[in-house]
Amino acid sequence: MAEDFYWRVKPVVARTVRRLLGRLDQDGDDISQLTMMQLIEAMPRYRGDCPLDAWVAAVSANVIYKHIRRRRLE
């Protein structure tokens, strides 16, 4: 099931990472991997109130913004 979930949400995660970090950012692959881990951990909390793609984009954005804040502190 996790593999099917991965292939279903991978394009949404990649699109969100590219949009918020930029195509040339070196941390893009690492952030995508962190986002996938967060999505799998958060899956039990998904209630289905919104489309899956919107939920995935929101979780991805939260992970990316957290990374950007950490990057600024460094």
N, CA, C and O atoms as a Maestro MAE file, in Angstrom:
{
 s_m_m2io_version
 :::
 2.0.0
}

f_m_ct {
 s_m_title
 :::
 protein
 m_atom[296] {
  # First column is atom index #
  i_m_mmod_type
  r_m_x_coord
  r_m_y_coord
  r_m_z_coord
  i_m_residue_number
  s_m_chain_name
  s_m_pdb_residue_name
  s_m_pdb_atom_name
  i_m_atomic_number
  :::
  1 25 0.816 -1.185 0.000 1 A "MET " " N  " 7
  2 3 0.000 0.000 0.000 1 A "MET " " CA " 6
  3 2 0.872 1.267 0.000 1 A "MET " " C  " 6
  4 15 0.545 2.247 -0.670 1 A "MET " " O  " 8
  5 25 1.968 1.242 0.743 2 A "ALA " " N  " 7
  6 3 2.848 2.412 0.796 2 A "ALA " " CA " 6
  7 2 3.445 2.716 -0.573 2 A "ALA " " C  " 6
  8 15 3.626 3.878 -0.935 2 A "ALA " " O  " 8
  9 25 3.749 1.670 -1.327 3 A "GLU " " N  " 7
  10 3 4.317 1.888 -2.654 3 A "GLU " " CA " 6
  11 2 3.296 2.550 -3.584 3 A "GLU " " C  " 6
  12 15 3.639 3.462 -4.336 3 A "GLU " " O  " 8
  13 25 2.059 2.097 -3.533 4 A "ASP " " N  " 7
  14 3 1.009 2.713 -4.342 4 A "ASP " " CA " 6
  15 2 0.793 4.168 -3.937 4 A "ASP " " C  " 6
  16 15 0.618 5.041 -4.788 4 A "ASP " " O  " 8
  17 25 0.807 4.417 -2.637 5 A "PHE " " N  " 7
  18 3 0.654 5.782 -2.133 5 A "PHE " " CA " 6
  19 2 1.803 6.654 -2.641 5 A "PHE " " C  " 6
  20 15 1.590 7.785 -3.078 5 A "PHE " " O  " 8
  21 25 3.012 6.119 -2.580 6 A "TYR " " N  " 7
  22 3 4.194 6.867 -3.044 6 A "TYR " " CA " 6
  23 2 4.029 7.293 -4.502 6 A "TYR " " C  " 6
  24 15 4.216 8.464 -4.832 6 A "TYR " " O  " 8
  25 25 3.680 6.349 -5.368 7 A "TRP " " N  " 7
  26 3 3.560 6.677 -6.791 7 A "TRP " " CA " 6
  27 2 2.379 7.600 -7.061 7 A "TRP " " C  " 6
  28 15 2.395 8.348 -8.039 7 A "TRP " " O  " 8
  29 25 1.367 7.560 -6.220 8 A "ARG " " N  " 7
  30 3 0.195 8.425 -6.396 8 A "ARG " " CA " 6
  31 2 0.516 9.878 -6.047 8 A "ARG " " C  " 6
  32 15 0.072 10.794 -6.739 8 A "ARG " " O  " 8
  33 25 1.291 10.095 -4.969 9 A "VAL " " N  " 7
  34 3 1.517 11.464 -4.494 9 A "VAL " " CA " 6
  35 2 2.853 12.058 -4.939 9 A "VAL " " C  " 6
  36 15 3.083 13.253 -4.756 9 A "VAL " " O  " 8
  37 25 3.717 11.260 -5.508 10 A "LYS " " N  " 7
  38 3 5.049 11.751 -5.914 10 A "LYS " " CA " 6
  39 2 4.986 12.965 -6.838 10 A "LYS " " C  " 6
  40 15 5.742 13.912 -6.622 10 A "LYS " " O  " 8
  41 25 4.122 12.988 -7.859 11 A "PRO " " N  " 7
  42 3 4.080 14.181 -8.722 11 A "PRO " " CA " 6
  43 2 3.640 15.440 -7.971 11 A "PRO " " C  " 6
  44 15 4.136 16.529 -8.257 11 A "PRO " " O  " 8
  45 25 2.731 15.307 -7.032 12 A "VAL " " N  " 7
  46 3 2.257 16.465 -6.273 12 A "VAL " " CA " 6
  47 2 3.378 16.996 -5.386 12 A "VAL " " C  " 6
  48 15 3.582 18.206 -5.296 12 A "VAL " " O  " 8
  49 25 4.098 16.098 -4.738 13 A "VAL " " N  " 7
  50 3 5.217 16.499 -3.880 13 A "VAL " " CA " 6
  51 2 6.293 17.181 -4.728 13 A "VAL " " C  " 6
  52 15 6.788 18.245 -4.358 13 A "VAL " " O  " 8
  53 25 6.650 16.588 -5.838 14 A "ALA " " N  " 7
  54 3 7.697 17.160 -6.703 14 A "ALA " " CA " 6
  55 2 7.294 18.546 -7.199 14 A "ALA " " C  " 6
  56 15 8.116 19.462 -7.226 14 A "ALA " " O  " 8
  57 25 6.049 18.697 -7.586 15 A "ARG " " N  " 7
  58 3 5.565 19.987 -8.081 15 A "ARG " " CA " 6
  59 2 5.615 21.046 -6.972 15 A "ARG " " C  " 6
  60 15 6.000 22.188 -7.219 15 A "ARG " " O  " 8
  61 25 5.227 20.666 -5.761 16 A "THR " " N  " 7
  62 3 5.235 21.609 -4.642 16 A "THR " " CA " 6
  63 2 6.656 22.009 -4.267 16 A "THR " " C  " 6
  64 15 6.927 23.179 -3.998 16 A "THR " " O  " 8
  65 25 7.560 21.037 -4.248 17 A "VAL " " N  " 7
  66 3 8.962 21.333 -3.930 17 A "VAL " " CA " 6
  67 2 9.556 22.268 -4.971 17 A "VAL " " C  " 6
  68 15 10.216 23.246 -4.619 17 A "VAL " " O  " 8
  69 25 9.334 21.987 -6.230 18 A "ARG " " N  " 7
  70 3 9.862 22.850 -7.296 18 A "ARG " " CA " 6
  71 2 9.288 24.255 -7.206 18 A "ARG " " C  " 6
  72 15 10.001 25.237 -7.413 18 A "ARG " " O  " 8
  73 25 7.998 24.354 -6.896 19 A "ARG " " N  " 7
  74 3 7.351 25.655 -6.843 19 A "ARG " " CA " 6
  75 2 7.877 26.495 -5.678 19 A "ARG " " C  " 6
  76 15 8.105 27.694 -5.838 19 A "ARG " " O  " 8
  77 25 8.070 25.883 -4.513 20 A "LEU " " N  " 7
  78 3 8.454 26.649 -3.325 20 A "LEU " " CA " 6
  79 2 9.967 26.812 -3.163 20 A "LEU " " C  " 6
  80 15 10.421 27.839 -2.659 20 A "LEU " " O  " 8
  81 25 10.740 25.830 -3.575 21 A "LEU " " N  " 7
  82 3 12.199 25.915 -3.424 21 A "LEU " " CA " 6
  83 2 12.905 26.351 -4.702 21 A "LEU " " C  " 6
  84 15 13.988 26.933 -4.651 21 A "LEU " " O  " 8
  85 25 12.305 26.074 -5.818 22 A "GLY " " N  " 7
  86 3 12.956 26.369 -7.090 22 A "GLY " " CA " 6
  87 2 13.555 25.098 -7.664 22 A "GLY " " C  " 6
  88 15 13.909 24.171 -6.936 22 A "GLY " " O  " 8
  89 25 13.657 25.075 -8.951 23 A "ARG " " N  " 7
  90 3 14.140 23.886 -9.655 23 A "ARG " " CA " 6
  91 2 15.591 23.568 -9.370 23 A "ARG " " C  " 6
  92 15 15.983 22.401 -9.370 23 A "ARG " " O  " 8
  93 25 16.387 24.580 -9.130 24 A "LEU " " N  " 7
  94 3 17.823 24.385 -9.008 24 A "LEU " " CA " 6
  95 2 18.303 24.211 -7.566 24 A "LEU " " C  " 6
  96 15 19.506 24.115 -7.326 24 A "LEU " " O  " 8
  97 25 17.392 24.170 -6.621 25 A "ASP " " N  " 7
  98 3 17.789 24.030 -5.220 25 A "ASP " " CA " 6
  99 2 18.404 22.651 -4.989 25 A "ASP " " C  " 6
  100 15 17.873 21.636 -5.439 25 A "ASP " " O  " 8
  101 25 19.535 22.636 -4.278 26 A "GLN " " N  " 7
  102 3 20.263 21.380 -4.050 26 A "GLN " " CA " 6
  103 2 19.559 20.469 -3.054 26 A "GLN " " C  " 6
  104 15 19.802 19.262 -3.053 26 A "GLN " " O  " 8
  105 25 18.700 21.015 -2.214 27 A "ASP " " N  " 7
  106 3 18.029 20.221 -1.186 27 A "ASP " " CA " 6
  107 2 16.699 19.637 -1.659 27 A "ASP " " C  " 6
  108 15 15.981 19.033 -0.862 27 A "ASP " " O  " 8
  109 25 16.364 19.799 -2.905 28 A "GLY " " N  " 7
  110 3 15.064 19.357 -3.410 28 A "GLY " " CA " 6
  111 2 14.789 17.879 -3.194 28 A "GLY " " C  " 6
  112 15 13.700 17.511 -2.754 28 A "GLY " " O  " 8
  113 25 15.755 17.034 -3.495 29 A "ASP " " N  " 7
  114 3 15.555 15.589 -3.328 29 A "ASP " " CA " 6
  115 2 15.422 15.205 -1.858 29 A "ASP " " C  " 6
  116 15 14.601 14.362 -1.498 29 A "ASP " " O  " 8
  117 25 16.238 15.834 -1.013 30 A "ASP " " N  " 7
  118 3 16.159 15.542 0.421 30 A "ASP " " CA " 6
  119 2 14.812 15.981 0.996 30 A "ASP " " C  " 6
  120 15 14.213 15.268 1.801 30 A "ASP " " O  " 8
  121 25 14.346 17.149 0.582 31 A "ILE " " N  " 7
  122 3 13.063 17.646 1.068 31 A "ILE " " CA " 6
  123 2 11.929 16.759 0.569 31 A "ILE " " C  " 6
  124 15 10.973 16.510 1.304 31 A "ILE " " O  " 8
  125 25 12.021 16.284 -0.654 32 A "SER " " N  " 7
  126 3 10.992 15.370 -1.169 32 A "SER " " CA " 6
  127 2 10.937 14.094 -0.329 32 A "SER " " C  " 6
  128 15 9.857 13.590 -0.020 32 A "SER " " O  " 8
  129 25 12.089 13.588 0.029 33 A "GLN " " N  " 7
  130 3 12.127 12.374 0.851 33 A "GLN " " CA " 6
  131 2 11.558 12.639 2.246 33 A "GLN " " C  " 6
  132 15 10.795 11.823 2.763 33 A "GLN " " O  " 8
  133 25 11.920 13.766 2.857 34 A "LEU " " N  " 7
  134 3 11.362 14.118 4.164 34 A "LEU " " CA " 6
  135 2 9.850 14.286 4.088 34 A "LEU " " C  " 6
  136 15 9.121 13.880 4.993 34 A "LEU " " O  " 8
  137 25 9.397 14.883 3.008 35 A "THR " " N  " 7
  138 3 7.964 15.087 2.826 35 A "THR " " CA " 6
  139 2 7.236 13.756 2.727 35 A "THR " " C  " 6
  140 15 6.168 13.589 3.315 35 A "THR " " O  " 8
  141 25 7.797 12.816 1.995 36 A "MET " " N  " 7
  142 3 7.153 11.502 1.868 36 A "MET " " CA " 6
  143 2 7.075 10.811 3.223 36 A "MET " " C  " 6
  144 15 6.069 10.174 3.534 36 A "MET " " O  " 8
  145 25 8.115 10.930 4.023 37 A "MET " " N  " 7
  146 3 8.086 10.317 5.351 37 A "MET " " CA " 6
  147 2 7.009 10.975 6.220 37 A "MET " " C  " 6
  148 15 6.296 10.287 6.951 37 A "MET " " O  " 8
  149 25 6.894 12.296 6.141 38 A "GLN " " N  " 7
  150 3 5.878 12.993 6.915 38 A "GLN " " CA " 6
  151 2 4.475 12.616 6.445 38 A "GLN " " C  " 6
  152 15 3.561 12.490 7.260 38 A "GLN " " O  " 8
  153 25 4.303 12.437 5.148 39 A "LEU " " N  " 7
  154 3 2.995 12.053 4.619 39 A "LEU " " CA " 6
  155 2 2.586 10.669 5.107 39 A "LEU " " C  " 6
  156 15 1.432 10.452 5.478 39 A "LEU " " O  " 8
  157 25 3.520 9.746 5.107 40 A "ILE " " N  " 7
  158 3 3.195 8.393 5.560 40 A "ILE " " CA " 6
  159 2 2.862 8.404 7.045 40 A "ILE " " C  " 6
  160 15 1.954 7.694 7.477 40 A "ILE " " O  " 8
  161 25 3.590 9.209 7.842 41 A "GLU " " N  " 7
  162 3 3.288 9.306 9.261 41 A "GLU " " CA " 6
  163 2 1.946 9.991 9.510 41 A "GLU " " C  " 6
  164 15 1.244 9.648 10.461 41 A "GLU " " O  " 8
  165 25 1.585 10.951 8.666 42 A "ALA " " N  " 7
  166 3 0.358 11.714 8.865 42 A "ALA " " CA " 6
  167 2 -0.863 11.056 8.228 42 A "ALA " " C  " 6
  168 15 -1.983 11.519 8.445 42 A "ALA " " O  " 8
  169 25 -0.684 10.016 7.469 43 A "MET " " N  " 7
  170 3 -1.800 9.389 6.762 43 A "MET " " CA " 6
  171 2 -2.971 8.996 7.675 43 A "MET " " C  " 6
  172 15 -4.120 9.171 7.269 43 A "MET " " O  " 8
  173 25 -2.736 8.474 8.887 44 A "PRO " " N  " 7
  174 3 -3.892 8.149 9.738 44 A "PRO " " CA " 6
  175 2 -4.739 9.376 10.116 44 A "PRO " " C  " 6
  176 15 -5.908 9.228 10.472 44 A "PRO " " O  " 8
  177 25 -4.167 10.569 10.042 45 A "ARG " " N  " 7
  178 3 -4.914 11.778 10.389 45 A "ARG " " CA " 6
  179 2 -5.674 12.361 9.203 45 A "ARG " " C  " 6
  180 15 -6.440 13.310 9.374 45 A "ARG " " O  " 8
  181 25 -5.481 11.818 8.010 46 A "TYR " " N  " 7
  182 3 -6.209 12.308 6.834 46 A "TYR " " CA " 6
  183 2 -7.651 11.839 6.927 46 A "TYR " " C  " 6
  184 15 -7.923 10.638 6.940 46 A "TYR " " O  " 8
  185 25 -8.578 12.796 6.991 47 A "ARG " " N  " 7
  186 3 -9.993 12.474 7.182 47 A "ARG " " CA " 6
  187 2 -10.785 12.426 5.892 47 A "ARG " " C  " 6
  188 15 -11.926 11.966 5.888 47 A "ARG " " O  " 8
  189 25 -10.211 12.886 4.808 48 A "GLY " " N  " 7
  190 3 -10.914 12.866 3.537 48 A "GLY " " CA " 6
  191 2 -11.820 14.062 3.334 48 A "GLY " " C  " 6
  192 15 -12.678 14.037 2.451 48 A "GLY " " O  " 8
  193 25 -11.653 15.117 4.130 49 A "ASP " " N  " 7
  194 3 -12.482 16.313 3.994 49 A "ASP " " CA " 6
  195 2 -12.128 17.122 2.750 49 A "ASP " " C  " 6
  196 15 -12.946 17.904 2.265 49 A "ASP " " O  " 8
  197 25 -10.933 16.941 2.240 50 A "CYS " " N  " 7
  198 3 -10.488 17.668 1.059 50 A "CYS " " CA " 6
  199 2 -9.870 16.650 0.094 50 A "CYS " " C  " 6
  200 15 -9.613 15.507 0.472 50 A "CYS " " O  " 8
  201 25 -9.637 17.070 -1.143 51 A "PRO " " N  " 7
  202 3 -8.992 16.155 -2.088 51 A "PRO " " CA " 6
  203 2 -7.599 15.752 -1.595 51 A "PRO " " C  " 6
  204 15 -6.912 16.533 -0.936 51 A "PRO " " O  " 8
  205 25 -7.200 14.542 -1.920 52 A "LEU " " N  " 7
  206 3 -5.903 14.030 -1.489 52 A "LEU " " CA " 6
  207 2 -4.768 14.917 -1.979 52 A "LEU " " C  " 6
  208 15 -3.819 15.171 -1.237 52 A "LEU " " O  " 8
  209 25 -4.851 15.389 -3.217 53 A "ASP " " N  " 7
  210 3 -3.786 16.228 -3.763 53 A "ASP " " CA " 6
  211 2 -3.631 17.526 -2.971 53 A "ASP " " C  " 6
  212 15 -2.509 17.986 -2.755 53 A "ASP " " O  " 8
  213 25 -4.729 18.113 -2.542 54 A "ALA " " N  " 7
  214 3 -4.663 19.350 -1.750 54 A "ALA " " CA " 6
  215 2 -4.027 19.088 -0.392 54 A "ALA " " C  " 6
  216 15 -3.225 19.890 0.086 54 A "ALA " " O  " 8
  217 25 -4.381 17.972 0.227 55 A "TRP " " N  " 7
  218 3 -3.803 17.617 1.522 55 A "TRP " " CA " 6
  219 2 -2.301 17.363 1.389 55 A "TRP " " C  " 6
  220 15 -1.514 17.815 2.220 55 A "TRP " " O  " 8
  221 25 -1.912 16.643 0.348 56 A "VAL " " N  " 7
  222 3 -0.499 16.350 0.112 56 A "VAL " " CA " 6
  223 2 0.271 17.644 -0.118 56 A "VAL " " C  " 6
  224 15 1.372 17.808 0.406 56 A "VAL " " O  " 8
  225 25 -0.291 18.560 -0.891 57 A "ALA " " N  " 7
  226 3 0.370 19.841 -1.148 57 A "ALA " " CA " 6
  227 2 0.517 20.646 0.144 57 A "ALA " " C  " 6
  228 15 1.542 21.294 0.353 57 A "ALA " " O  " 8
  229 25 -0.492 20.611 1.006 58 A "ALA " " N  " 7
  230 3 -0.430 21.358 2.269 58 A "ALA " " CA " 6
  231 2 0.640 20.783 3.199 58 A "ALA " " C  " 6
  232 15 1.413 21.533 3.795 58 A "ALA " " O  " 8
  233 25 0.684 19.470 3.323 59 A "VAL " " N  " 7
  234 3 1.708 18.842 4.168 59 A "VAL " " CA " 6
  235 2 3.091 19.108 3.588 59 A "VAL " " C  " 6
  236 15 4.030 19.394 4.331 59 A "VAL " " O  " 8
  237 25 3.223 19.018 2.285 60 A "SER " " N  " 7
  238 3 4.505 19.294 1.626 60 A "SER " " CA " 6
  239 2 4.946 20.728 1.885 60 A "SER " " C  " 6
  240 15 6.112 20.975 2.191 60 A "SER " " O  " 8
  241 25 4.032 21.658 1.764 61 A "ALA " " N  " 7
  242 3 4.363 23.061 1.992 61 A "ALA " " CA " 6
  243 2 4.825 23.279 3.433 61 A "ALA " " C  " 6
  244 15 5.769 24.031 3.672 61 A "ALA " " O  " 8
  245 25 4.171 22.633 4.385 62 A "ASN " " N  " 7
  246 3 4.586 22.772 5.781 62 A "ASN " " CA " 6
  247 2 6.006 22.266 5.993 62 A "ASN " " C  " 6
  248 15 6.789 22.904 6.698 62 A "ASN " " O  " 8
  249 25 6.345 21.140 5.399 63 A "VAL " " N  " 7
  250 3 7.701 20.597 5.522 63 A "VAL " " CA " 6
  251 2 8.709 21.547 4.877 63 A "VAL " " C  " 6
  252 15 9.780 21.787 5.433 63 A "VAL " " O  " 8
  253 25 8.375 22.078 3.729 64 A "ILE " " N  " 7
  254 3 9.280 22.975 3.007 64 A "ILE " " CA " 6
  255 2 9.478 24.278 3.781 64 A "ILE " " C  " 6
  256 15 10.606 24.753 3.915 64 A "ILE " " O  " 8
  257 25 8.388 24.861 4.293 65 A "TYR " " N  " 7
  258 3 8.515 26.100 5.060 65 A "TYR " " CA " 6
  259 2 9.342 25.891 6.324 65 A "TYR " " C  " 6
  260 15 10.114 26.768 6.714 65 A "TYR " " O  " 8
  261 25 9.186 24.746 6.959 66 A "LYS " " N  " 7
  262 3 10.001 24.442 8.142 66 A "LYS " " CA " 6
  263 2 11.482 24.384 7.757 66 A "LYS " " C  " 6
  264 15 12.340 24.881 8.487 66 A "LYS " " O  " 8
  265 25 11.770 23.781 6.617 67 A "HIS " " N  " 7
  266 3 13.151 23.696 6.138 67 A "HIS " " CA " 6
  267 2 13.709 25.092 5.829 67 A "HIS " " C  " 6
  268 15 14.857 25.389 6.157 67 A "HIS " " O  " 8
  269 25 12.909 25.927 5.212 68 A "ILE " " N  " 7
  270 3 13.349 27.285 4.881 68 A "ILE " " CA " 6
  271 2 13.647 28.072 6.155 68 A "ILE " " C  " 6
  272 15 14.639 28.797 6.217 68 A "ILE " " O  " 8
  273 25 12.789 27.931 7.176 69 A "ARG " " N  " 7
  274 3 13.043 28.621 8.446 69 A "ARG " " CA " 6
  275 2 14.340 28.146 9.083 69 A "ARG " " C  " 6
  276 15 15.114 28.960 9.589 69 A "ARG " " O  " 8
  277 25 14.591 26.830 9.066 70 A "ARG " " N  " 7
  278 3 15.850 26.296 9.616 70 A "ARG " " CA " 6
  279 2 17.051 26.815 8.842 70 A "ARG " " C  " 6
  280 15 18.085 27.142 9.426 70 A "ARG " " O  " 8
  281 25 16.910 26.888 7.540 71 A "ARG " " N  " 7
  282 3 17.993 27.353 6.677 71 A "ARG " " CA " 6
  283 2 18.353 28.808 7.006 71 A "ARG " " C  " 6
  284 15 19.527 29.178 6.993 71 A "ARG " " O  " 8
  285 25 17.346 29.621 7.300 72 A "ARG " " N  " 7
  286 3 17.598 31.027 7.633 72 A "ARG " " CA " 6
  287 2 18.337 31.149 8.957 72 A "ARG " " C  " 6
  288 15 19.186 32.026 9.116 72 A "ARG " " O  " 8
  289 25 18.019 30.272 9.911 73 A "LEU " " N  " 7
  290 3 18.676 30.333 11.197 73 A "LEU " " CA " 6
  291 2 20.161 29.963 11.095 73 A "LEU " " C  " 6
  292 15 20.989 30.483 11.843 73 A "LEU " " O  " 8
  293 25 20.478 29.083 10.187 74 A "GLU " " N  " 7
  294 3 21.872 28.664 9.998 74 A "GLU " " CA " 6
  295 2 22.614 29.756 9.296 74 A "GLU " " C  " 6
  296 15 23.809 29.620 9.031 74 A "GLU " " O  " 8
  :::
 }
 m_bond[295] {
  # First column is bond index #
  i_m_from
  i_m_to
  i_m_order
  :::
  1 1 2 1
  2 2 3 1
  3 3 4 2
  4 3 5 1
  5 5 6 1
  6 6 7 1
  7 7 8 2
  8 7 9 1
  9 9 10 1
  10 10 11 1
  11 11 12 2
  12 11 13 1
  13 13 14 1
  14 14 15 1
  15 15 16 2
  16 15 17 1
  17 17 18 1
  18 18 19 1
  19 19 20 2
  20 19 21 1
  21 21 22 1
  22 22 23 1
  23 23 24 2
  24 23 25 1
  25 25 26 1
  26 26 27 1
  27 27 28 2
  28 27 29 1
  29 29 30 1
  30 30 31 1
  31 31 32 2
  32 31 33 1
  33 33 34 1
  34 34 35 1
  35 35 36 2
  36 35 37 1
  37 37 38 1
  38 38 39 1
  39 39 40 2
  40 39 41 1
  41 41 42 1
  42 42 43 1
  43 43 44 2
  44 43 45 1
  45 45 46 1
  46 46 47 1
  47 47 48 2
  48 47 49 1
  49 49 50 1
  50 50 51 1
  51 51 52 2
  52 51 53 1
  53 53 54 1
  54 54 55 1
  55 55 56 2
  56 55 57 1
  57 57 58 1
  58 58 59 1
  59 59 60 2
  60 59 61 1
  61 61 62 1
  62 62 63 1
  63 63 64 2
  64 63 65 1
  65 65 66 1
  66 66 67 1
  67 67 68 2
  68 67 69 1
  69 69 70 1
  70 70 71 1
  71 71 72 2
  72 71 73 1
  73 73 74 1
  74 74 75 1
  75 75 76 2
  76 75 77 1
  77 77 78 1
  78 78 79 1
  79 79 80 2
  80 79 81 1
  81 81 82 1
  82 82 83 1
  83 83 84 2
  84 83 85 1
  85 85 86 1
  86 86 87 1
  87 87 88 2
  88 87 89 1
  89 89 90 1
  90 90 91 1
  91 91 92 2
  92 91 93 1
  93 93 94 1
  94 94 95 1
  95 95 96 2
  96 95 97 1
  97 97 98 1
  98 98 99 1
  99 99 100 2
  100 99 101 1
  101 101 102 1
  102 102 103 1
  103 103 104 2
  104 103 105 1
  105 105 106 1
  106 106 107 1
  107 107 108 2
  108 107 109 1
  109 109 110 1
  110 110 111 1
  111 111 112 2
  112 111 113 1
  113 113 114 1
  114 114 115 1
  115 115 116 2
  116 115 117 1
  117 117 118 1
  118 118 119 1
  119 119 120 2
  120 119 121 1
  121 121 122 1
  122 122 123 1
  123 123 124 2
  124 123 125 1
  125 125 126 1
  126 126 127 1
  127 127 128 2
  128 127 129 1
  129 129 130 1
  130 130 131 1
  131 131 132 2
  132 131 133 1
  133 133 134 1
  134 134 135 1
  135 135 136 2
  136 135 137 1
  137 137 138 1
  138 138 139 1
  139 139 140 2
  140 139 141 1
  141 141 142 1
  142 142 143 1
  143 143 144 2
  144 143 145 1
  145 145 146 1
  146 146 147 1
  147 147 148 2
  148 147 149 1
  149 149 150 1
  150 150 151 1
  151 151 152 2
  152 151 153 1
  153 153 154 1
  154 154 155 1
  155 155 156 2
  156 155 157 1
  157 157 158 1
  158 158 159 1
  159 159 160 2
  160 159 161 1
  161 161 162 1
  162 162 163 1
  163 163 164 2
  164 163 165 1
  165 165 166 1
  166 166 167 1
  167 167 168 2
  168 167 169 1
  169 169 170 1
  170 170 171 1
  171 171 172 2
  172 171 173 1
  173 173 174 1
  174 174 175 1
  175 175 176 2
  176 175 177 1
  177 177 178 1
  178 178 179 1
  179 179 180 2
  180 179 181 1
  181 181 182 1
  182 182 183 1
  183 183 184 2
  184 183 185 1
  185 185 186 1
  186 186 187 1
  187 187 188 2
  188 187 189 1
  189 189 190 1
  190 190 191 1
  191 191 192 2
  192 191 193 1
  193 193 194 1
  194 194 195 1
  195 195 196 2
  196 195 197 1
  197 197 198 1
  198 198 199 1
  199 199 200 2
  200 199 201 1
  201 201 202 1
  202 202 203 1
  203 203 204 2
  204 203 205 1
  205 205 206 1
  206 206 207 1
  207 207 208 2
  208 207 209 1
  209 209 210 1
  210 210 211 1
  211 211 212 2
  212 211 213 1
  213 213 214 1
  214 214 215 1
  215 215 216 2
  216 215 217 1
  217 217 218 1
  218 218 219 1
  219 219 220 2
  220 219 221 1
  221 221 222 1
  222 222 223 1
  223 223 224 2
  224 223 225 1
  225 225 226 1
  226 226 227 1
  227 227 228 2
  228 227 229 1
  229 229 230 1
  230 230 231 1
  231 231 232 2
  232 231 233 1
  233 233 234 1
  234 234 235 1
  235 235 236 2
  236 235 237 1
  237 237 238 1
  238 238 239 1
  239 239 240 2
  240 239 241 1
  241 241 242 1
  242 242 243 1
  243 243 244 2
  244 243 245 1
  245 245 246 1
  246 246 247 1
  247 247 248 2
  248 247 249 1
  249 249 250 1
  250 250 251 1
  251 251 252 2
  252 251 253 1
  253 253 254 1
  254 254 255 1
  255 255 256 2
  256 255 257 1
  257 257 258 1
  258 258 259 1
  259 259 260 2
  260 259 261 1
  261 261 262 1
  262 262 263 1
  263 263 264 2
  264 263 265 1
  265 265 266 1
  266 266 267 1
  267 267 268 2
  268 267 269 1
  269 269 270 1
  270 270 271 1
  271 271 272 2
  272 271 273 1
  273 273 274 1
  274 274 275 1
  275 275 276 2
  276 275 277 1
  277 277 278 1
  278 278 279 1
  279 279 280 2
  280 279 281 1
  281 281 282 1
  282 282 283 1
  283 283 284 2
  284 283 285 1
  285 285 286 1
  286 286 287 1
  287 287 288 2
  288 287 289 1
  289 289 290 1
  290 290 291 1
  291 291 292 2
  292 291 293 1
  293 293 294 1
  294 294 295 1
  295 295 296 2
  :::
 }
}
